[in-house]
Amino acid sequence: MADIIQLLPDSVANQIAAGEVVQRPASAVKELMENSIDAGAKNIQLIVKEGGKASIQVIDDGVGMSETDARLCFERHATSKIREANDLFDIRTMGFRGEALASIAAVAEVELKTRKATDELGTQIQINGSELVAQQPVNCAVGTNFTIKNLFYNVPARRKFLKGTSIELKHIISEFQRVALAYPEIAMSLTHNGADIYRLNASTLKQRIVGLFGKAINSQLLDITTQTTIVNIDGFIGKPESAKKSPGEQFFFVNGRFMKNPFLNRAVINAYNRLLPAESIPTYFIYLDIDPKTIDVNIHPTKTEIKFEDERMIWQILHAAVKETLGKFAVVPSIDFDSDPGFSIPFFPKNAPVTPPEIEINHNFNPFEDEGKKFSGGSFSAKPQKQKSVEGWEQLYEDKPAEEEPTQLTMQTFASKGFDDVPAETSTKFYQVKGKYILTTVKSGLMVIDQKRAHERILFEQYLESLTSEHNIAQRELYPQTLEMSAQDFALIMDNQQQLSQMGLEISNLGHNTIGINSLPANLKSADPLKLIDDLLMEIKENQSLPFDDAKQKIAASMAKAAAIGYNRNLSAFEMQELVDKLFACNHPNFSPDGKKVLTIIEMDELDKKLK
């Protein structure tokens, strides 16, 4: 029988390794930037086109490479970081396996220009798919210049799985942020399709965080510092009120290396116990300094997972450190000498649209109208737009004389919504209990309505109708609001600008990761524009595109929950009547948007039993 086992060619082995190390353009960005850091660079430039699918270029001013090293660096397991197996347990550099450049060169067209300070000329090397195309002397600056073009050009099966430009750019920005946060003392820049996304000077850690995520985060950071014999902890955590529903600004670093660790993440979350709203995630930038001999970074190809010798002890120390920081927190003014003293003045590009302010006029305003008939909550009016009127809903329960005009909703229609009871008397009265429940009598007993959930149902159907309408009427803002965002969120919003406009939400690019909110859908005038943008971002991140109908329901529900009247709110008799009228005009009045019961009926028999 013939032998069937054979050694794979190096080119095939490199492509297999690339499947683990280089998963998308962001993976190549991570490897190249980490090589620049190991080379002692003080300035790193990242230039990408089409989300890295067309080209990726990393330029640094590090030590550079000799002619021999420049050629050898593309060989598998060629590294300057380790000499023997024991070196694996004393690693403080970023790269050490010697797999990254060989893997990248196996699936892309690579050009390298590099020169050491002691050399007059540098070296230029071109490699396509692991095949050396050219090697020659070149006049170039000290340092290294890597250019990667057409990633996965020779592996079509891998290239077709790459996402759209905005999604790939999002991943590149994430990798850039991780490297930039680990080394704030290094100046870095990111350019996409000729436009600057980040231009960061060497700075302190807090200034680097502000440079990456905007000036709004500066006032939300709390300093965390703990020194122990096992681990030293430094960094910042966010105030409880800055927590968000979607993850994004959660970073762990171990000895300067970004790390993902759900176990330690739980230590931070648990420290915020009873301080955060439901399903909210706090912001944190936590740096662990630990003896390299007590950790193993060689357990995953991308080196984002680290194994600790005593993970439970670190959990306890981290949990206690976060709780201590939150306990010391006090709301007092302070002078922050690390913050940028400049003013946050929006930048308006030359081609930015200029819209004159408009005056909103209510043509139906009547100065002689009784002011008492207007709901004071401000979230809904006596005559809602596009809302079915069911004033006098209580009369639907009664046996009507033949001469009375028929009501808009018949008994059958009302019964189909799950309500077949009748009020005890014609003139229905409402009573409020503890600022939470609205009570009214019906023939079978007592109807109890949760006022907050009722208002959520009303607003939910109004918002959902506005978001799903094919003929959205955009209501322009008299004073457009501006919102400074992270580069990642800004790229996602601008990529979906056209779809947002179709929903009646018009935004403009003001530059420097700042948008202007120029108009809202007409039925969403009472909504918070910034909250709306935040909800849209969360859905885009979850669905990787602008939400469809099911996700629009989530947005409408979230906005309704935020805008609804709360508990402990005293309502007048007219406001209670209006709230109930609008509730029974809804398509599904018996449940809130999140499926909780809005009302219940306590039967007379049950009341009688309570009094026996």
C-alpha positions as CSV (number, residue, x, y, z in Angstrom):
1,M,0.0,0.0,0.0
2,A,1.4,3.4,-1.0
3,D,2.2,6.0,1.6
4,I,-0.6,8.5,2.0
5,I,1.0,11.0,4.6
6,Q,3.0,13.9,3.2
7,L,4.3,17.2,4.3
8,L,2.3,20.2,3.2
9,P,4.1,22.9,1.1
10,D,5.0,26.0,3.1
11,S,2.6,28.1,1.1
12,V,-0.4,25.8,2.0
13,A,0.7,25.7,5.6
14,N,0.9,29.5,5.7
15,Q,-2.6,29.7,4.3
16,I,-3.9,27.3,7.0
17,A,-2.2,29.4,9.7
18,A,-3.7,32.6,8.2
19,G,-7.1,31.1,8.8
20,E,-6.4,31.3,12.6
21,V,-4.3,34.5,12.7
22,V,-5.8,36.6,9.9
23,Q,-9.6,36.4,10.1
24,R,-10.4,39.8,8.6
25,P,-8.6,43.1,7.8
26,A,-8.7,44.2,11.4
27,S,-6.6,41.1,12.3
28,A,-3.8,42.3,10.0
29,V,-4.1,45.8,11.5
30,K,-3.6,44.4,15.0
31,E,-0.5,42.4,14.0
32,L,1.2,45.2,12.1
33,M,0.6,47.8,14.8
34,E,1.9,45.5,17.5
35,N,5.0,44.9,15.5
36,S,5.5,48.7,15.3
37,I,5.2,48.9,19.1
38,D,7.8,46.1,19.6
39,A,10.1,48.1,17.2
40,G,10.1,51.0,19.6
41,A,8.0,53.4,17.4
42,K,7.0,56.8,18.7
43,N,4.6,57.6,15.8
44,I,2.4,55.1,14.1
45,Q,0.2,55.9,11.1
46,L,-2.6,53.5,10.0
47,I,-4.1,54.2,6.5
48,V,-6.9,52.0,5.2
49,K,-9.1,52.0,2.1
50,E,-12.5,50.4,1.7
51,G,-12.5,49.0,5.2
52,G,-9.1,47.4,4.7
53,K,-10.4,45.2,1.8
54,A,-8.5,47.3,-0.8
55,S,-5.4,48.2,1.2
56,I,-3.9,48.5,4.7
57,Q,-0.8,50.6,5.3
58,V,1.1,50.9,8.6
59,I,4.0,53.4,8.8
60,D,6.2,53.7,11.9
61,D,9.4,55.4,13.0
62,G,10.8,52.4,14.9
63,V,14.3,50.8,14.6
64,G,13.7,49.3,11.2
65,M,15.2,46.1,9.8
66,S,18.4,45.1,8.0
67,E,18.2,43.5,4.6
68,T,18.5,40.0,6.0
69,D,15.9,40.6,8.7
70,A,13.5,42.1,6.2
71,R,13.5,38.9,4.2
72,L,13.6,36.5,7.1
73,C,10.6,38.1,8.9
74,F,8.2,36.5,6.4
75,E,9.3,33.0,7.2
76,R,7.2,30.9,9.6
77,H,8.3,31.0,13.2
78,A,10.9,33.6,12.6
79,T,11.0,35.8,15.7
80,S,13.3,38.1,17.6
81,K,11.3,37.7,20.9
82,I,12.1,34.2,22.2
83,R,15.1,31.8,22.0
84,E,13.9,28.9,24.1
85,A,10.6,27.5,25.5
86,N,11.2,29.0,28.9
87,D,11.0,32.5,27.3
88,L,7.3,31.9,26.8
89,F,6.7,32.5,30.5
90,D,8.5,35.8,30.6
91,I,6.9,37.7,27.7
92,R,6.2,41.4,27.8
93,T,6.3,42.1,24.1
94,M,3.3,42.0,21.8
95,G,4.3,39.5,19.2
96,F,6.4,36.4,19.7
97,R,5.2,33.5,17.6
98,G,6.5,34.6,14.2
99,E,3.4,33.5,12.4
100,A,1.7,36.9,11.6
101,L,3.7,38.2,8.7
102,A,4.0,34.7,7.1
103,S,0.3,34.3,7.4
104,I,-0.5,37.7,6.0
105,A,1.9,37.3,3.1
106,A,0.3,34.0,2.2
107,V,-3.1,35.6,1.5
108,A,-2.3,39.1,0.3
109,E,0.0,41.2,-1.8
110,V,2.5,42.7,0.6
111,E,5.1,45.4,0.1
112,L,7.7,46.2,2.8
113,K,10.0,49.2,3.0
114,T,12.3,49.5,5.9
115,R,15.6,51.1,7.0
116,K,17.7,51.2,10.1
117,A,19.2,54.5,11.3
118,T,22.8,53.2,10.6
119,D,22.1,52.3,7.0
120,E,22.2,54.7,4.1
121,L,19.6,52.8,2.0
122,G,16.7,50.7,3.1
123,T,15.2,47.5,1.7
124,Q,12.1,47.0,-0.4
125,I,10.4,43.6,-0.6
126,Q,7.3,42.5,-2.6
127,I,5.6,39.2,-1.8
128,N,2.4,37.9,-3.4
129,G,0.8,34.8,-1.9
130,S,4.0,33.7,-0.2
131,E,6.0,34.1,-3.4
132,L,8.9,36.5,-3.5
133,V,8.3,38.9,-6.4
134,A,11.1,41.5,-5.9
135,Q,13.8,42.6,-3.4
136,Q,15.9,45.7,-4.0
137,P,17.5,48.7,-2.2
138,V,15.3,51.7,-1.8
139,N,15.6,55.2,-0.4
140,C,13.1,55.5,2.5
141,A,12.7,56.9,6.0
142,V,14.0,55.2,9.1
143,G,11.5,52.7,10.4
144,T,9.1,50.4,8.6
145,N,6.3,50.9,6.0
146,F,4.0,47.9,5.5
147,T,1.4,47.9,2.7
148,I,-1.1,45.1,2.3
149,K,-3.3,45.0,-0.8
150,N,-6.2,42.7,-1.8
151,L,-6.5,40.6,1.3
152,F,-7.6,37.1,0.5
153,Y,-7.2,37.7,-3.2
154,N,-6.0,34.1,-3.7
155,V,-8.6,32.6,-1.3
156,P,-12.0,33.5,-2.8
157,A,-13.9,31.4,-0.3
158,R,-12.5,33.5,2.5
159,R,-12.9,36.9,0.7
160,K,-16.6,36.4,0.1
161,F,-17.2,36.1,3.8
162,L,-15.9,39.7,4.4
163,K,-18.6,42.1,5.4
164,G,-19.4,45.5,4.1
165,T,-17.0,48.4,4.3
166,S,-18.7,49.9,7.4
167,I,-18.6,46.7,9.3
168,E,-15.0,46.0,8.5
169,L,-14.1,49.6,9.4
170,K,-15.9,49.1,12.7
171,H,-13.6,46.2,13.5
172,I,-10.5,48.1,12.4
173,I,-11.5,51.0,14.7
174,S,-11.9,48.5,17.6
175,E,-8.4,47.1,17.1
176,F,-7.0,50.6,16.8
177,Q,-8.7,51.7,20.0
178,R,-7.3,48.7,21.9
179,V,-3.7,49.4,20.8
180,A,-4.0,53.1,21.3
181,L,-5.4,52.6,24.8
182,A,-2.5,50.3,25.7
183,Y,0.2,52.8,24.7
184,P,-1.0,56.4,25.2
185,E,2.6,57.5,25.1
186,I,2.8,56.7,21.4
187,A,1.3,59.1,18.8
188,M,-1.1,57.4,16.5
189,S,-3.4,58.3,13.6
190,L,-6.1,56.5,11.6
191,T,-7.2,57.5,8.1
192,H,-9.9,55.9,6.0
193,N,-10.4,56.7,2.3
194,G,-8.4,59.9,2.8
195,A,-10.4,61.2,5.7
196,D,-8.9,61.4,9.2
197,I,-10.8,59.4,11.9
198,Y,-8.2,59.7,14.7
199,R,-5.2,61.9,15.1
200,L,-3.8,61.3,18.6
201,N,-0.8,62.9,20.1
202,A,1.3,61.2,22.8
203,S,-0.6,61.9,26.1
204,T,-1.7,60.7,29.4
205,L,-4.1,57.8,29.7
206,K,-7.1,60.0,30.5
207,Q,-6.3,62.3,27.6
208,R,-6.1,59.3,25.3
209,I,-9.5,58.0,26.4
210,V,-11.0,61.4,25.8
211,G,-9.3,61.6,22.4
212,L,-10.8,58.2,21.4
213,F,-14.3,58.5,22.9
214,G,-15.1,62.2,23.0
215,K,-15.0,65.0,25.6
216,A,-18.3,63.9,27.1
217,I,-16.7,60.9,28.7
218,N,-14.2,63.1,30.6
219,S,-16.6,63.9,33.5
220,Q,-17.8,60.3,33.8
221,L,-14.4,58.7,34.7
222,L,-13.4,57.6,38.2
223,D,-9.8,56.8,39.0
224,I,-9.1,53.3,40.2
225,T,-5.8,52.3,41.8
226,T,-4.8,49.3,43.9
227,Q,-1.4,47.9,44.8
228,T,-1.0,44.3,46.0
229,T,1.7,41.6,46.0
230,I,-0.3,39.6,43.5
231,V,-1.5,42.3,41.0
232,N,-1.4,46.1,40.6
233,I,-4.6,47.6,39.2
234,D,-4.8,51.1,37.6
235,G,-7.2,52.8,35.2
236,F,-10.6,54.3,35.2
237,I,-14.2,53.1,35.7
238,G,-17.4,55.0,34.6
239,K,-19.9,56.5,36.9
240,P,-23.1,54.5,37.2
241,E,-25.2,57.0,35.3
242,S,-22.9,56.7,32.3
243,A,-23.7,53.0,31.8
244,K,-25.1,51.9,28.4
245,K,-27.3,49.1,27.3
246,S,-24.9,47.9,24.6
247,P,-21.2,46.9,25.2
248,G,-18.4,48.9,23.7
249,E,-16.3,50.8,26.2
250,Q,-15.1,47.9,28.3
251,F,-11.4,47.3,28.2
252,F,-9.1,45.0,30.2
253,F,-5.3,45.1,29.7
254,V,-2.7,42.8,31.2
255,N,0.9,43.9,31.0
256,G,0.0,46.2,28.1
257,R,-1.9,43.6,26.1
258,F,-5.7,43.8,25.5
259,M,-7.6,40.9,27.0
260,K,-11.1,39.4,26.9
261,N,-12.1,37.8,30.2
262,P,-15.9,37.2,31.0
263,F,-14.9,36.0,34.5
264,L,-13.2,39.3,35.5
265,N,-15.9,41.3,33.7
266,R,-18.4,39.7,36.1
267,A,-16.3,41.0,39.0
268,V,-16.7,44.6,37.7
269,I,-20.4,44.1,37.0
270,N,-21.1,42.7,40.5
271,A,-19.3,45.6,42.1
272,Y,-22.0,47.9,40.6
273,N,-24.8,45.8,42.2
274,R,-27.9,47.9,42.7
275,L,-26.3,51.0,41.2
276,L,-27.1,50.3,37.5
277,P,-30.4,50.2,35.6
278,A,-31.5,46.8,34.4
279,E,-29.4,45.4,31.5
280,S,-26.9,48.3,31.6
281,I,-23.1,47.8,31.2
282,P,-20.6,50.1,33.0
283,T,-17.7,51.7,31.2
284,Y,-14.2,50.7,32.4
285,F,-10.6,50.9,31.3
286,I,-8.7,48.6,33.7
287,Y,-5.0,47.8,33.5
288,L,-3.5,44.8,35.4
289,D,0.2,44.6,36.0
290,I,1.2,41.1,37.0
291,D,4.3,38.9,37.0
292,P,4.5,37.3,33.5
293,K,5.5,34.0,35.1
294,T,2.0,33.7,36.6
295,I,0.1,34.1,33.3
296,D,0.1,32.2,30.0
297,V,-0.6,34.3,26.9
298,N,0.1,31.5,24.5
299,I,-3.3,29.8,24.6
300,H,-5.0,31.5,21.6
301,P,-3.8,32.5,18.1
302,T,-4.9,36.1,18.5
303,K,-3.5,36.3,22.0
304,T,-6.7,38.0,23.3
305,E,-7.2,35.3,26.0
306,I,-4.9,34.9,28.9
307,K,-4.7,32.1,31.5
308,F,-4.0,33.2,35.1
309,E,-2.4,31.1,37.8
310,D,-4.8,32.3,40.4
311,E,-7.8,33.8,38.7
312,R,-10.1,33.7,41.7
313,M,-7.8,35.8,43.8
314,I,-7.5,38.4,41.1
315,W,-11.3,38.4,40.8
316,Q,-11.6,39.2,44.5
317,I,-9.0,42.0,44.4
318,L,-10.6,43.6,41.3
319,H,-14.1,43.4,42.7
320,A,-12.9,45.0,46.0
321,A,-11.0,47.7,44.1
322,V,-14.1,48.7,42.0
323,K,-16.3,48.8,45.0
324,E,-13.8,50.9,46.9
325,T,-13.7,53.4,44.1
326,L,-17.5,53.6,43.8
327,G,-17.6,54.1,47.6
328,K,-15.2,57.0,47.6
329,F,-17.1,58.7,44.8
330,A,-18.6,62.1,45.8
331,V,-20.3,64.7,43.6
332,V,-18.0,67.7,44.2
333,P,-16.5,70.1,41.6
334,S,-12.9,69.5,40.8
335,I,-10.2,71.0,38.6
336,D,-8.9,68.5,36.1
337,F,-5.4,69.4,34.9
338,D,-5.3,66.5,32.5
339,S,-8.3,67.7,30.4
340,D,-8.0,69.7,27.3
341,P,-8.8,73.3,28.1
342,G,-10.2,73.9,24.6
343,F,-13.8,74.5,23.8
344,S,-16.1,72.0,22.1
345,I,-16.9,74.1,19.0
346,P,-18.5,72.0,16.2
347,F,-16.6,72.1,12.9
348,F,-18.6,72.8,9.8
349,P,-17.2,71.6,6.5
350,K,-17.5,73.8,3.4
351,N,-20.1,71.5,1.9
352,A,-22.2,71.1,5.1
353,P,-25.9,71.9,4.4
354,V,-27.1,75.1,6.0
355,T,-30.8,75.2,6.9
356,P,-32.5,78.4,8.1
357,P,-34.5,78.0,11.4
358,E,-38.2,77.5,11.1
359,I,-41.0,78.6,13.3
360,E,-43.5,76.0,14.4
361,I,-47.0,77.3,14.2
362,N,-50.1,75.7,15.7
363,H,-52.9,76.8,13.3
364,N,-55.5,75.2,15.6
365,F,-54.5,77.2,18.7
366,N,-57.4,78.9,20.4
367,P,-56.5,81.4,23.2
368,F,-60.1,81.1,24.6
369,E,-59.9,77.3,25.0
370,D,-60.0,76.0,28.5
371,E,-56.4,75.4,29.6
372,G,-57.6,72.7,32.0
373,K,-58.3,70.4,29.0
374,K,-54.7,70.1,28.1
375,F,-52.7,67.2,29.5
376,S,-49.9,68.6,31.6
377,G,-47.6,65.6,31.0
378,G,-46.4,66.9,27.7
379,S,-46.0,63.4,26.3
380,F,-49.4,63.2,24.6
381,S,-52.1,65.7,23.8
382,A,-55.9,65.6,23.9
383,K,-56.0,65.0,20.2
384,P,-53.2,62.7,19.2
385,Q,-52.1,62.6,15.6
386,K,-53.4,59.6,13.6
387,Q,-55.1,58.2,16.8
388,K,-58.5,56.6,16.8
389,S,-60.9,58.6,19.1
390,V,-62.7,56.5,21.6
391,E,-63.9,59.2,24.0
392,G,-66.8,57.8,26.0
393,W,-65.4,54.3,25.9
394,E,-67.2,53.5,29.1
395,Q,-70.5,53.8,27.2
396,L,-69.6,50.7,25.2
397,Y,-70.4,48.6,28.2
398,E,-74.0,49.8,28.5
399,D,-77.2,48.8,26.8
400,K,-77.8,51.8,24.5
401,P,-81.3,53.0,23.6
402,A,-82.2,52.6,20.0
403,E,-82.3,56.4,19.4
404,E,-78.7,56.9,20.4
405,E,-76.1,57.2,17.7
406,P,-73.8,54.2,17.4
407,T,-70.3,54.5,18.8
408,Q,-67.2,54.2,16.7
409,L,-66.2,50.8,18.4
410,T,-69.0,48.2,18.6
411,M,-69.3,45.7,21.5
412,Q,-67.9,43.0,19.3
413,T,-64.8,45.1,18.5
414,F,-64.2,45.9,22.2
415,A,-64.8,42.3,23.2
416,S,-62.2,41.2,20.7
417,K,-59.6,43.1,22.7
418,G,-60.4,41.1,25.7
419,F,-62.8,43.4,27.6
420,D,-66.4,42.4,27.9
421,D,-67.3,44.0,31.3
422,V,-69.4,47.2,31.8
423,P,-69.0,50.1,34.1
424,A,-71.2,50.3,37.2
425,E,-72.7,53.7,36.2
426,T,-72.9,56.0,33.2
427,S,-70.6,58.7,34.6
428,T,-67.4,56.8,35.2
429,K,-65.1,58.1,37.9
430,F,-61.4,57.4,38.2
431,Y,-59.3,57.2,41.4
432,Q,-55.5,57.2,41.7
433,V,-53.7,55.1,44.3
434,K,-50.1,55.9,45.4
435,G,-49.4,57.7,42.2
436,K,-49.2,54.3,40.4
437,Y,-52.6,52.8,39.7
438,I,-55.8,54.2,38.3
439,L,-59.0,52.6,39.6
440,T,-62.5,52.6,38.2
441,T,-65.6,50.5,38.9
442,V,-67.1,48.1,36.5
443,K,-70.2,45.8,36.9
444,S,-68.2,42.8,37.9
445,G,-65.9,44.6,40.3
446,L,-62.9,46.9,40.2
447,M,-60.7,47.7,37.2
448,V,-57.0,48.5,38.1
449,I,-54.8,50.1,35.5
450,D,-51.0,50.6,35.7
451,Q,-50.6,54.2,34.6
452,K,-47.0,53.9,33.5
453,R,-47.5,50.7,31.4
454,A,-50.7,52.2,29.9
455,H,-48.8,55.3,28.8
456,E,-46.0,53.0,27.4
457,R,-48.5,51.2,25.3
458,I,-50.0,54.4,24.0
459,L,-46.6,55.9,23.0
460,F,-45.3,52.6,21.6
461,E,-48.1,52.4,19.0
462,Q,-47.6,56.1,18.1
463,Y,-43.8,55.7,17.7
464,L,-44.1,52.4,15.8
465,E,-46.6,54.0,13.4
466,S,-44.2,56.9,12.8
467,L,-41.1,54.6,12.3
468,T,-42.9,52.2,9.9
469,S,-44.9,54.7,8.0
470,E,-44.0,54.9,4.3
471,H,-44.9,58.6,4.2
472,N,-42.9,59.9,7.2
473,I,-43.2,63.7,7.6
474,A,-40.0,65.1,8.9
475,Q,-40.4,67.9,11.5
476,R,-37.4,70.2,11.4
477,E,-35.8,71.2,14.6
478,L,-35.8,74.9,15.4
479,Y,-32.4,74.5,17.1
480,P,-30.7,71.4,15.8
481,Q,-28.9,69.4,18.4
482,T,-25.3,68.3,18.0
483,L,-23.8,65.0,19.2
484,E,-20.2,64.1,19.5
485,M,-19.7,60.3,19.1
486,S,-17.0,57.7,19.1
487,A,-15.4,57.1,15.7
488,Q,-17.0,53.7,15.6
489,D,-20.5,54.9,16.3
490,F,-20.1,57.8,13.9
491,A,-19.1,55.5,11.0
492,L,-22.1,53.3,11.6
493,I,-24.6,56.2,11.7
494,M,-23.2,57.9,8.6
495,D,-23.2,54.6,6.7
496,N,-27.0,54.4,7.4
497,Q,-27.7,58.1,6.8
498,Q,-30.0,57.4,3.8
499,Q,-32.1,54.9,5.6
500,L,-32.4,57.2,8.6
501,S,-33.6,60.0,6.3
502,Q,-36.3,57.6,5.0
503,M,-37.5,57.3,8.6
504,G,-37.8,61.0,8.9
505,L,-34.5,61.4,10.9
506,E,-32.3,63.8,9.0
507,I,-28.7,64.2,10.2
508,S,-25.7,66.1,8.9
509,N,-21.9,65.4,9.1
510,L,-20.3,68.3,11.1
511,G,-16.9,66.7,11.0
512,H,-14.7,65.4,13.9
513,N,-17.1,62.5,14.6
514,T,-19.9,65.0,15.3
515,I,-23.4,64.9,13.8
516,G,-26.2,67.5,13.7
517,I,-29.8,66.2,14.2
518,N,-31.8,68.5,11.9
519,S,-35.2,66.8,12.0
520,L,-37.3,64.1,13.6
521,P,-40.4,62.2,12.4
522,A,-43.4,64.3,13.1
523,N,-44.9,61.9,15.6
524,L,-41.7,61.7,17.6
525,K,-41.4,65.4,18.5
526,S,-41.7,64.5,22.2
527,A,-38.9,62.0,22.0
528,D,-35.3,62.7,23.1
529,P,-33.2,62.9,19.9
530,L,-30.1,61.8,21.7
531,K,-31.9,58.8,23.2
532,L,-33.3,57.9,19.7
533,I,-29.8,57.9,18.2
534,D,-28.6,55.7,21.1
535,D,-31.4,53.2,20.5
536,L,-30.7,53.2,16.8
537,L,-27.0,52.5,17.4
538,M,-27.8,49.6,19.7
539,E,-30.0,48.0,17.0
540,I,-27.5,48.6,14.2
541,K,-24.8,46.9,16.3
542,E,-27.0,43.9,17.1
543,N,-28.3,43.5,13.5
544,Q,-25.2,44.8,11.6
545,S,-27.6,47.0,9.6
546,L,-30.4,49.5,10.1
547,P,-33.2,47.6,11.9
548,F,-36.1,45.9,10.1
549,D,-39.7,45.8,11.4
550,D,-39.0,43.6,14.5
551,A,-36.0,45.8,15.5
552,K,-38.1,48.9,14.9
553,Q,-40.5,47.6,17.5
554,K,-37.6,47.4,20.0
555,I,-36.7,51.0,19.3
556,A,-40.3,52.1,19.7
557,A,-40.6,50.2,22.9
558,S,-37.4,51.6,24.3
559,M,-38.4,55.1,23.4
560,A,-41.9,54.7,24.9
561,K,-40.4,53.3,28.1
562,A,-38.1,56.3,28.4
563,A,-40.8,58.9,27.6
564,A,-43.7,57.5,29.5
565,I,-45.0,59.2,32.7
566,G,-43.5,57.6,35.8
567,Y,-44.9,56.4,39.0
568,N,-45.5,58.8,41.9
569,R,-47.0,61.2,39.4
570,N,-50.4,62.7,40.5
571,L,-52.9,62.9,37.6
572,S,-56.0,65.1,37.5
573,A,-59.4,63.6,36.7
574,F,-59.2,64.8,33.1
575,E,-55.7,63.4,32.7
576,M,-56.8,60.0,33.9
577,Q,-59.9,60.1,31.6
578,E,-57.7,61.0,28.7
579,L,-55.1,58.3,29.5
580,V,-57.8,55.6,29.7
581,D,-59.5,56.8,26.5
582,K,-56.2,56.6,24.6
583,L,-55.4,53.2,26.1
584,F,-58.6,51.7,24.7
585,A,-57.9,53.3,21.3
586,C,-54.8,51.1,21.1
587,N,-54.7,47.9,19.1
588,H,-53.5,45.9,22.1
589,P,-54.4,47.8,25.3
590,N,-54.1,44.9,27.7
591,F,-50.3,44.5,27.5
592,S,-47.4,46.8,27.6
593,P,-44.7,46.7,24.8
594,D,-42.6,44.3,26.9
595,G,-45.5,41.9,27.5
596,K,-46.5,43.0,31.0
597,K,-50.2,43.3,32.0
598,V,-51.5,46.9,31.8
599,L,-54.8,46.2,33.7
600,T,-56.7,43.7,35.6
601,I,-60.2,43.3,37.0
602,I,-60.8,42.3,40.6
603,E,-64.1,40.4,40.7
604,M,-66.8,41.3,43.3
605,D,-66.6,37.7,44.6
606,E,-62.9,38.2,45.4
607,L,-63.6,41.5,47.1
608,D,-66.4,39.9,49.2
609,K,-64.0,37.1,50.3
610,K,-61.4,39.7,51.5
611,L,-64.1,41.3,53.7
612,K,-65.4,38.1,55.3
